[in-house]
Amino acid sequence: VQLQASGGGSVQAGGSLRLSCAASGLRFSRYVMGWFRQAPGKEREFVAAITYVGASTYYEDSVKGRFTISRDNAKNTVYLQMNSLKPEDTAVYYCAAQINYEVAPRRYGYWGQGTQVTVSS
C-alpha cells in the first residue's frame, strides 16, 4: 500500500492550498480516508475524514468551515481544500487510510509520507 501526499507549500494567512493524496495497492473505496497534521513539538492530530463514497465527512473543530475533504474513487485520490489559512495551521499534513472511521492516529493502518504546510502572518 502506498499513499502519496502532495500540494503543500508556503502561503500567507488567509490564503488557500489544496492537498492531494493518491493511493495505490488497496481497494480505495473500502477505506475511510483521513487527514492528520503534526506541528513541531506537538502530537499528531486529526484534521478531517471522509467515508467510503464520501457520504459522511468529519472535521476537527478548528478547521470546520475552512477546510473541505473530498475524494474521487475513480482516481483513488483524497483531497483537502484548505481556505482562510491561519499561522496555527502550520504543520506537516499526512493522509491515512483505515477500514472504519476513527479519529485516533494509532487506529490508522496506512500512512502517507507527509507534506509541509507553512502559513505566515
N, C-alpha and C positions, 0 to 999 in steps of 0.2 A: 504494500500500500504506500502510495506517495501523495502527499498534499503539498502543493507548491503555491505559496502565498506571494503576492506581488502588489504593487501600487502604492507603497509607502513613499514618503518624501517629507520635505520641509515646507511648511506653509505658515502664513501669518494668522493670528487669531481672527476668527470669522470666516476663514477660508474653508475649502472643501477638498476632500480626497475620496477616491473610490478604491477600495481594496478588492482584490480578486483572489480566489483560492481554487486552483484546478486540481481535481482528484483523479487518481488512477489506481487500478488494482483492487477496487471494491465495487459492490453494487450500490452505486451512489444514492439511488432513490430509496434505499432501505436504511439510510443513516440520517440521523439528526446531525446537522452541521452547526458548529458553534464558532464564535469569535471570542478570543480572550486577549487580555493585554497585561503586560508586566512593565512597570516603571522601575527605574533604578532604586534598589533598596527596598522594594515592595514585593509582596506576593503576587503571583499571577491571579487575575480576577476575571470573572465572567463579564462579557460585554453584551452578547446577543446570541440567540439560537433560532433555528428555523427547522420545522419538522419536514417530513419526507417529501411532500409535494408542495410545501410552502403554505399549508393551510393554517398553521399557527406559528407565530413569532413571539419571542420573549426578549426583553431588554432589561439591562441594569438601569436603575432609576436615573442615574446622572446623564444617561445618553438618550433617554426617551424624548421623542420629538425632534432629535437632531440626527440620529443615526437610523438607517434603514437596512435591514438584512433581507436578502433575496437569493434565489437560486434558480439555475437553469439546468434541469436534469438532462436535457439533450446534450449539454456541453460539459456535464459533470463539474459544474463550477458554482461556487457560492460567492456572493458579493457582500460588501459592507460599504454603503454610501454614508459618508460622514460629512455633515454640514455644520456650520456655525462652530467650527472647532475652537477649543479653548486650550491654553497652555497646559492645563491639567490633563488633557487627553494625550500628552506626550508619553509614548511607551513603545515597546516592541509589541506588535499585534500578531497573534497566532490564530490560525484556523485549526479546527479539530473535528473529529468525527466520532459518533457514538450511536449505538443501536437505539437507545432511549434518551429522552430529554433529561438532561442533568445540568446543574449549574456548577458543581464542584469540578475543578480541573482534573482531580485524580480519577474521576469517573470516565474520562475520555480516553479511548484506547489508541487513537491515531492523531498525530500532530504534524503540522507543517513546520517549516523552519523559522518562521517569523519575518516580519517586515517592519522597519523602523518608521514611526510617525513622530515628527517633531513639529510642535506648534509654538511659534514665538509670539510674544506680546507686542 
